[in-house]
Amino acid sequence: MRYLAVLILVAVSQALSAQTRQQQKVDSVFNLVKKYLNEKNADAIYNLTGDAFQHELNIDAFNKVANEQLFPLGQIRSTLLINFVNNSLAAYKVEFNSIKLKASISLDSKDKIETLVFTSYTEPLNNKTALVATSNPMQTVMDKQVDSAARKYIQKANTVGLSIGVIKNGKTTLYNYGEMKRGGKVLPTADSFFEIGSITKTFTATLLAWFVNERKVRLDAPIIMYLPDSVAINQQLKGITLLNLINHTSGLVSVPDNLRDNLTDPFNPYKDYNKQLMYSYLKSCKLTSKPGEKYAYSNLGVGLLGSILQSVSGQVFEQMVNEIIARPLGMFSTAQYLNPLFSPRFVGVYNLSGQPTPPWDFDVLAPCGALRSTVNDLLKYANANMNQRSTPLSAAIQLTHKITFSKDVKIGMGWHVIKVKGVDYYFHNGGTYGSSSFMAFNAEKGIAIVLLSNSAETIDPVGAEILGKIQ
């Protein structure tokens, strides 16, 4: 049963330290929705919605849905937060007088409702009762600490596989849980390929830093230098710099409106969004804030940055990643496209309900989330981020750690800084409709962790718990 629907696009979370604030914002708006539903005040609910929602449903249509389908359900007796996915989409169990529904809600950059969906509510399946298979030997204190955190995740009904890598005191330890594909009874390994989602953005940041050090671009360069005249003429874009794109202070939305309008596959939303569509959007787009003043996570911004770097280098995104980052670091299992030799190592991917879903494909927005990698490769990447060397790549990596914005959220270039039990970590995570990833490191403590899951169920709490226990 579906009452209100706007396309849900996963926006990767900004930072763990920001999650509580964002969840509080969503809770606050949802409390108003509950209040106005009980008062049968459709206009008041509609006034809480933003441009994207109102584009999909005008006020007359909303009033019709509210009066004919929602208000007859009676008073809301209770609500319960079910989950808060990728710091973006909250789901609540809503108990009316005669029916239980699930309400899904997300906010736009102006804290207005972007998504509001009521669907039938199904009680969650019981967690797995038998212990999921693992390679964890359970011998050391850390083995047991990792297992304690991992079990809370992998024993859930909707999760399938989990691969974990930990660097501590110069030693690397690997742990694997569950299955590469549901029912296959094959453990993932540290060489299994996963979608890494928005951890990709840190690679794009490193490419930017590389070209800055090579004097091919400047961080303060306005983006209109690299855009066609027909796009650059938009006055809204004139204040945006390359730095604004990588630290999410550009004022650009996270997902452009015409991506939704030109969607060909709701389960693979970025697949057909190309440069022509991106430029078409940029020609007339309006910013949500003045560049440099406000942090607002933008997939579009990082995708645009990658497109600009492709123009500068003359290479496509995957080529740049391979030649500048992956090959020099010995990361031979990191790619946007998997060749036939790699494909057998690619895990199946599963949505929030635990059902199979297609992996994502990207066109022009590949730099925001297209890479696939392994725990072993990402541990090499973490090591390179923690250990400075006298190489051009190391210099570029270190530049990405320089803090560029610290209002509300602390961010360098791509990398966010989170605090876990008083300790700062450089961090990024990722999420697609069928995968979740987490990576964090602290060079002074010599600690890094990588977690890759083939489920859309967020892995953030597990990563934070492991860090808190091992530091």
DOLUM-396660 format. One record per residue: x, y negated, z of N, C-alpha, C in turn; residue in one letter. Coordinates in steps of 0.2 Angstrom, whole numbers, plus 5000, padded with zeros to 4 digits. Last residue first. Example, Ala and Ser with C-alpha at 12.3 -4.5 7.8 and 13.67 -1.06 7.14 Angstrom:
<sites>
506450115035506850055036506450005039S/506650285039506250225039506650165039A/
</sites>
This chain:
<sites>
520649945101521149885101521549875107Q/519750045100520450065099520950005100I/518449985103518750045107519450055106K/518149885094518149875101518449925105G/518249965082518749915084518749895091L/517150045084517750075083518350025085I/516149945083516249985089516850015089E/516249885070516349845076516449885083A/515950005063516549975062516749925068G/514550025067515050075068515750045068V/513949905063513949925070514449975071P/514149915048514449865052514449885060D/513449995039514050035043514349985048I/511750005034512349965036512850005041T/511150115023511150105030511850065032E/511450165010511350095011511250075018A/512750285009512050265011512050185012S/514050325009513650325003512950325004N/515350225016514750265017514350265010S/516850185023516450195017515950245018L/517950085033517350135033516950135026L/519550055039519150055033518550105034V/520549955050520050005049519649995042I/522049915058521649905052521149965052A/523249835068522649885068522249865061I/524249765073524449825069523849865068G/524149645080523949715084524149775080K/524449565070524849555076524749625080E/523449585060524249605059524549605065A/522049665059522349615063523149635063N/520549695049521249705051521549645055F/519249785040519449735045520249755047A/517849835031518549835031518749775036M/516549935025516749895031517549895031F/515049975016515749975017515949925022S/513750075009513950025014514650025015S/512550104995513250114999513350055004S/511450084988511550154990512250164993G/511249954985510649994986510850064989Y/512749894993512349904987511649934989T/513849795003513249835003512949834996G/515249765013514949765007514249815007G/516349655022515949715021515649715014N/517949595029517349595024517049655024H/519049505039518549555038518149545032F/520249485052520049465045519549525043Y/519849465069520049505063519849475057Y/520249425085520149405079520349455074D/519649475101520149485096519949465089V/518549475110519049425110519649425105G/517749585105518049585111518649535112K/518049525089517749585092518149585099V/517649405078517949415084517649475087K/518149375061517649395066518049405072I/518349285046518649305053518149315058V/518349335029518049305035518449325041H/519049315013519049345020518749305025W/518849215003518549285003518549315010G/520049125011519849135004519549205003M/519349115026519949095022519749085015G/518149055038518349095032518949065029I/516949055051517749045050517949095044K/515448965053515849035051516549015049V/515348845059514848895060515148965058D/516548785050515948765053515448815053K/517748815044517648835050517048815054S/518748845030518148825032517948855039F/520048905027519748845023519148815025T/521448975033520748955035520548895031I/522349095024522349025026521549005027K/522249215017522149215024522149145027H/522649195004521949205005521749205013T/524049185006523649125004522949135006L/524449315007524449275013524049215012Q/524249354993523849384999523849345005I/525249284987524549274985524049294991A/526349344993526249274994525549254992A/526249474988526149464995526049384996S/526449444974525849464976525749454984L/527849404974527249354972526549374974P/528649454989528449464982527949414980T/529249495002529549434997529349454990S/527849525013528449545009528649485004R/526949555027527149505022527849535019Q/525649665031526349655031526649615025N/524249655030524549645036525349635036M/523949675016523749615020524049605026N/524549795014524849745011524549675014A/523649875022524349875024524749815021N/522449865015522549835021523249825024A/522849935003522749865003522749825010Y/523050055009523550025006523449955005K/521650075012522150075018522850045015L/521150085000520950025004521450015010L/521550214996521750154992521650084996D/520950295005521650295005521950225001N/519650275003519850255009520650245009V/519350204986519450264991519650234998T/518150114975518850134978518750194983S/517550004964517450074967518150094969R/516849844961517449884962517149954966L/515849734960515849794955516349854957A/515549614966515449674969515449734966G/515949494960515649484967515549554970C/516449514948516949494953516649494960P/515249544940515749604942516149574948A/514449464934514549454941514949514944L/514349504920514749444922514849434929V/513949654925514249624919514649564921D/513849814933513949744933514149714926F/512949944941513349924936513349844936D/512750044956512649984952513149974947W/512050214956512550164958512450104953P/510250254959510850244954511350194957P/509850354973509750294969510350284965T/509050484983509550464978509350394975P/508550435000508450454993508950434988Q/508550375012508950435011508850465005G/508050245013507650305015507950375014S/509050165008508850165015508450215018L/509850274996509550214998509350215005N/511350344991510750354994510450294997Y/512450424979512350364983511550364985V/513850544978513150524976512950464981G/515550494975515050524979514350504976V/516750544963516250494965515750524969F/517550644958517750614965517250564968R/517250654945517050714950517150694957P/517750534939517050544941516850604945S/519050534936518950504942518150524944F/519150584923519550624928519350594935L/518250494915518050564917518450604922P/518450344925518550384919518350454920N/517450214931517750274933517850324926L/517650044932517350094928517750164930Y/518349974942517649954941517250014937Q/519450044954519250034947518550004947A/520650134962520250074962520050054955T/521750224963521050254963520550194965S/522950184964522750214957522050234957F/523850074971523150094972522850114965M/525150024972525050094971524350124972G/525249894971525149924978525149994977L/525349864957525949854961525849884968P/523949914953524549944951525149934956R/523149814960523049884961523749924960A/523549674956523449704963523549774964I/523749654943524049604948524049634955I/523149754935523849734934524149694939E/521849774941522349834940523049804939N/521249644941521349684947521849734946V/521349624927521649584931521849614938M/520449724922521149724920521649684925Q/519249694928519549754930520349754928E/518949564921519049574928519449634930F/519949544906519349554909519449564917V/521049404901520949474903520249484907Q/521349274900521249314894521149384895G/521549194911522049244910521949284903S/520549104910521249074912521749134910V/519449184909519549134904520249114904S/519449244921519549284915519749244909Q/519249144930519849174930520049214924L/517849124927518349074925519049094925I/517349244932517249224925517749174923S/517649224945517949274942517949264934G/516749114948517449114949517849164945L/515549184946515749124942516449114942L/515549264957515449294950515749244945G/515549174967516149224966516149254959V/514249124965514849084965515449124964G/513349224966513449194960514049154960L/513449264979513649314974513749274968N/513649164992513449164986513749214981S/513249105008513549155004513249154997Y/513548945013513048985011513249035006A/514148815023514248885021513648925019Y/514248645018513848705021514048775019K/515148565011514848545018514548595022E/515548594999516048585004515748575011G/514248514990514848554990515348544995P/512748494998513248464995513948504995K/511548624994511848584999512448544995S/510948694984510548694990510848644996T/510848624967511248644973510748644979L/509948674953510048624958510348654964K/510248704935510248724942510248664947C/510448694922509948654925509848674932S/511548774918511348714914510848664918K/511548894925511948834928511748764924L/510748974917510548954924510848894926Y/511548984906510848964905510548934912S/512649054911512648984909511948944908Y/512049174914512349134919512349064917M/511649214901511149204906511349164912L/512949234896512449184893511849164898Q/513549324904513749254904513249214901K/512149434910512849414907512949344907N/511449564918511549494919512249474916Y/511249694918511149664912511249584913D/511549744932511849774926511749734919K/511049704944511549664941511749684934Y/510149804948509949734947510449684943P/509549934948510249924946510249844943N/508249954951508749994955509449974953F/507549884941507549854948508049894953P/508049834926508049894930508149874938D/508049714921507749774916507749834920T/507649544924507849614927507549664922L/507549414922507749454916507949524918N/507149354934506649354928506849394922D/508249384942507549414943507149414937R/509049294935509249364936508649404937L/508549174937508449204930508749274930N/508949124949508249144948508149184942D/510449204956510149154952509449174950P/510949224973510649254967510249214962V/511349114981511649184981511549224975S/511548954974511149004977511549074977V/512848834978512548874973512148934977L/513648774987512948744987512548784982G/514948804989514848774983514148744983S/515548884999515348815001515148774995T/516249004999515449004999515248935002H/517549014995517349015002516648995004N/517549014981517749074985517649074992I/516948894977516648954975516849014979L/517748804983517048804985516748874983N/518948814975518948834982518248844985L/518548764963518648834963518648854971L/517248644967517948664966517948734966T/515848534963516048604965516848614963I/515348414958515748414965516048484967G/514648444947515248404946515648404953K/513448504946514048544946514648504947L/512448414945512448454951513148484952Q/512448364932512748324937512848364943Q/512848464918512348464924512748424929N/513848474909513448404909512948404915I/514348594908514648544913514248484913A/513548654898513448674905513748624910V/513948604887513248604888513048624895S/515348624888515048554889514348554890D/515748764897515648734891515248664892P/517048754911516348764908516248734902L/518148714917518148774914517448794911Y/517948594923518448594918518448654914M/516948614932516748594925517248594920I/517548644944517348704940517148674933I/518948554948518248554948518048604943P/520248604959520048594952519348604952A/520848644971520348584971520148564964D/521648744968521048754972520548704972L/522148754951522248724957521548744961R/523048874940522448834942522548804949V/524348904937523848914931523148874933K/525348924946525148854944524748854937R/525449034953525749034946525648964943E/524649004964525349014965525749014958N/523449024957523648954961524348954961V/523449154954523449104948523649034951F/523349214967523949224962523949174957W/522149164972522749144975523349154970A/521249234963521349164963521949134966L/521549364967521749344960521749264959L/521149354980521849374979522049354972T/519749344977520049294981520849294980A/519449464971519349404967519749344970T/519649544982520149554977520049494972F/518649504990519349484993519849504987T/517549554983517649474983518349464986K/517449684986517749664979517949594979T/516749694997517449694998517849674991I/515449704991515749644991516449634994S/515649874985515149814986515649754986G/516149994984516449954990516049884990I/515650154981515550084979515750044985E/516950274982516350244985516250184981F/517850424979517650364977516950344980F/518950514990518250514987518150434985S/520050524997520150514990519550514986D/519750565010520050495009520150475002A/518250655006518950645008519150575007T/516650725011517050675007517750675010P/516250905011516450845015516750795010L/514950985004515650965003515850895006V/513651015004514051045009514751035008K/512650974996513151004992513651034997G/511650905002511450975000512051014997G/512150754995511650784999511550854997R/513850734992513150734989512650774994K/514750735002514850694996514150684992M/514250735019514350765012514450715007E/515050725035514450735031514550765024G/516550635037515950665040515450675034Y/518250615041517750625036517150655039N/519650515045519150555047518550555042Y/521450485047520850495043520350535046L/522650375052522250435054521650435050T/524350315052523650315048523350385050T/525350215062525050285060524450275057K/525650095067526050115062525850185059G/524750065077525350075079525750115073N/523450115066523650095073524350115075K/522250125054522950115055523050085062I/520950235049521250195054521950185054V/519550275039520350275039520550215045G/518250375035518550325039519250335039I/516750415026517450415026517750365030S/515250495026515550445029516350455029L/513550535019514250545020514650485023G/512150515024512350575020513150585021V/510650455032511350445030511650515028T/509350465037509450435031510150435028N/509450515050509050555045509250535038A/510950505059510350475057510050515051K/512250555061511750595063511050565061Q/513050445057513050505053512450555055I/512950355068512750335061512650395057Y/513350415080512750375080512450355073K/514550465076513950515077513350475077R/515450355076515250385069514650425070A/515750335090515350285085515050315079A/516250455093515750435097515350375093S/517350475085516750515084516150485088D/518250375089517950365083517350415082V/518450425102518150365101517850355095Q/519050545098518450545102518050485102K/520250505092519750545089519050545092D/520850435103520550395097520050435093M/521250535111520750485114520450455108V/521350685101521650625104521050585107T/520550785096521050805100521350745104Q/519550805085519350795092519850805097M/519750815072519950875076519750865083P/518650785059518850755065519050815070N/517950825048518650845048518950815055S/516250885050516750835051517450865050T/514450905049515150935048515650875048A/513350855061513550855054514250875054V/512450955073513050915072513250915064L/510650965071511351005071511850955070A/509750865070509850895077510550935077T/509650705063509850775062510050805069K/508150615069508850615067509050695066N/506550625061506950635067507750635065N/506050495051506150565052506650565058L/504950355056505550385054505650455055P/503250345051503750355056504350385054E/502950225039502950295040503450305046T/501850105033502350115038502350195039Y/501550015018501350065023501950085027S/502149845017502049915015501749955020T/502349675014501949725018501849795015F/503549565012503249625009502949665014V/504349425007503849445012503449505009L/505749325004505449395003504949405009T/505949195008506149215001505749284999E/505549075018505449145017505549155009I/506948965022506248975020506149045018K/508248925025507848955030507048965029D/508848885013508548835017508148865023K/509249005007509748965011509448905014S/507849115012508349085008508849035011D/507549265022507549195021508049175015L/506549415022507149375021507049305020S/505549555028505649475027506349455026I/504349675028505049655026505149585025S/503349765038503449705036504249695034A/502449915038503049885038503149815035K/500949945048501249925042502049905043L/499650035055500350015056500650005049K/497949995059498450015055499149995057I/497049925068496849995065497350025060S/497649815073497149855077497049925074N/499349835068498749795068498249835073F/501049835071500449875073499849825073E/502449835061501849795063501249835065V/504149845061503549895062502949845065K/505149755050504749765057504249815056Y/506749715043506149755043505749765050A/507649585035507349615041506749655040A/509049555026508349585025508149615032L/510349505030509849475025509149495026S/511349575035511249505037510749475033N/511249705030511649665027511549595029N/509649725038510149755033510549695030V/509049775052509249705049509749725044F/507649865057508349865055508449795052N/506449855065506749915063507449915061I/505749765078506249765073506449835072L/503949775081504649805083505149795077L/502449715087502949715082503649745085T/500649725091501349735093501849735087S/499449685086499549705093500249705095R/498649575076499349605077499349625085I/496949585072497549555076498149605076Q/496449635055496349615062496949585066G/496349655042496649715046496649695054L/495849555036495349605038495749655042P/497049475032496649455038496149515040F/497549555021497949545027497449535033L/496549555010496949615012497249615019Q/495849435008495549495006495949555009E/496749335013496049335015495649405014N/497949355007497849345014497149365016A/497649354993497949414996497849415004V/497149224992496749274990496949344993K/498249144996497649145000497149204998N/499049174985499249194991498649194996F/498449114974498549194974498649214981A/498548984978497849014977497949094978D/499948964978499548964985498848994984I/500749084968500549014970500049024976N/502149184968501449184970501249114972L/503449164963503149224961502349224963E/503749034967503749044960503349114958H/503649054981503149014978503149024970Q/504949124982504249154984503649114980F/505749014978505749084975505149124976A/505548914987505448904980505348974977D/504848985003505248934999505148944991G/503648975016503949005010504348955006T/502848905025503448935028503948965022L/501648885019502148825020502848845023N/501049005020501248985014501748925014Y/500648995034501049045032501449025025I/499648895033500248885037500748935035A/498748945024499048885022499748885026D/498149055032498549065026498949005024A/497749095047497949025044498449035038N/497349185056497049185050497149115046K/497949195068497549135068497149135061E/498749305065498249315070497749255070N/499549235056499149295054498649305059L/500249145064499749125059499349175056Y/501049235072500549185075500049165070K/501749295062501349335066500849295069K/502549185057502049225053501549265057V/503249155068502749105066502249145061L/504049265069503549255075503049205073N/504849245058504349305058503849295064F/505649145062505149135056504549185056V/506349205072505949145073505449135068S/506949315065506549325070506049265072D/507849235057507349275054506749295059V/508649175067508249135062507649175059K/509249285073508749245077508349205072Q/509949335062509449375064508949335068Q/510949235061510449245056509849285058Q/511549255074511249185072510749195067R/512049385072511549365078511249305076T/512949365062512349405061511849395066Q/514149305063513549265061512949305061A/515049395066514949345071514349305069S/515049475054514749495060514649445065L/514649375040515149395045514749425051A/513749395028514249345029514849365034Q/513249535019513249495025513849455026S/512549525003513049555008513149505014V/510949544999511449494999511949525005A/509949634988510449644994510949584993V/508449574983509149584981509549584987L/506849614980507349614985507949624982I/505549524972506149564971506649554977L/504149514982504649474978505249524978V/502449544986503049574984503449524980A/501149594997501549544994502249564992L/500649734998500249674998500549614995Y/500449904995500849844994500449784994R/500450065000500050005000500449945000M/
</sites>
